[in-house]
Amino acid sequence: MYEYTEECLETFLRNQGQLFDEPVAETLEGAEAFLEECMAVVVNSLDEVRQYLEESGADVEGMSDQDLEEASEVFPLPDGSYLVVEG
């Protein structure tokens, strides 16, 4: 089981609308349960985001770093890392 920081959970709660039409969580506990269930990951760089998405079967060839950072499943975190949620 992965441990998500409070900052990570708050970022997901605040921005979940970029990936989902309706809220999937309303509390930090709900966000943590949802992220655990869908096996969301936190990575340290856009290179790691690209690698993770490629390994997951996503077609990221030709996407710029800015495109990756703006992808609906990528949540930039305040500490410079990235939460990747496969919806």
C-alpha distance (Angstrom), angle and dihedral (degrees) to the residues before:
residue distance angle dihedral
M1 . . .
Y2 3.80 . .
E3 3.80 120.4 .
Y4 3.79 114.5 -136.6
T5 3.80 119.4 -157.2
E6 3.78 119.8 -120.4
E7 3.81 87.9 -114.1
C8 3.81 89.8 55.0
L9 3.80 92.8 49.1
E10 3.80 92.5 47.4
T11 3.80 91.1 49.9
F12 3.79 90.9 51.2
L13 3.82 92.7 47.5
R14 3.79 91.9 49.0
N15 3.83 95.0 46.3
Q16 3.80 105.1 30.2
G17 3.81 89.4 112.8
Q18 3.81 89.6 73.9
L19 3.81 88.8 70.1
F20 3.80 105.6 23.2
D21 3.80 131.3 47.8
E22 3.79 91.5 -144.1
P23 3.81 129.8 30.0
V24 3.80 114.1 -87.8
A25 3.82 93.4 -170.0
E26 3.78 136.7 23.9
T27 3.82 102.3 -177.0
L28 3.78 136.3 43.2
E29 3.80 88.9 -108.7
G30 3.79 91.0 50.9
A31 3.79 91.3 48.4
E32 3.78 91.5 50.2
A33 3.80 92.4 49.1
F34 3.81 91.4 48.6
L35 3.81 94.0 47.7
E36 3.81 91.0 48.2
E37 3.80 91.4 48.8
C38 3.80 93.7 52.5
M39 3.82 91.5 39.4
A40 3.80 95.4 -123.3
V41 3.79 114.9 -173.2
V42 3.78 136.4 -149.2
V43 3.79 115.6 -141.1
N44 3.79 130.9 -177.0
S45 3.81 103.5 -130.1
L46 3.78 145.7 16.2
D47 3.81 88.0 -105.4
E48 3.81 87.9 60.4
V49 3.83 90.0 46.4
R50 3.81 89.1 53.6
Q51 3.80 92.3 46.9
Y52 3.81 93.0 47.8
L53 3.80 93.2 48.8
E54 3.82 91.7 46.8
E55 3.81 90.4 51.1
S56 3.81 88.7 49.4
G57 3.80 90.4 56.1
A58 3.80 98.9 -104.3
D59 3.79 117.8 145.1
V60 3.79 102.8 -123.1
E61 3.80 97.1 150.4
G62 3.77 109.4 130.0
M63 3.80 94.2 16.2
S64 3.79 114.3 131.6
D65 3.80 121.1 -135.3
Q66 3.81 88.0 -104.8
D67 3.83 90.6 52.9
L68 3.80 89.5 50.7
E69 3.79 92.8 48.5
E70 3.82 90.1 50.6
A71 3.83 94.7 47.5
S72 3.80 111.4 122.6
E73 3.81 93.0 -121.7
V74 3.83 94.1 52.2
F75 3.80 119.1 84.6
P76 3.82 114.8 -171.9
L77 3.80 109.4 -142.5
P78 3.81 125.9 -145.3
D79 3.81 92.2 -113.8
G80 3.82 91.9 59.5
S81 3.79 96.6 -101.2
Y82 3.81 125.5 111.7
L83 3.80 133.9 -125.2
V84 3.81 111.8 -146.3
V85 3.81 115.6 -160.5
E86 3.78 120.9 -177.2
G87 3.79 104.7 -148.7
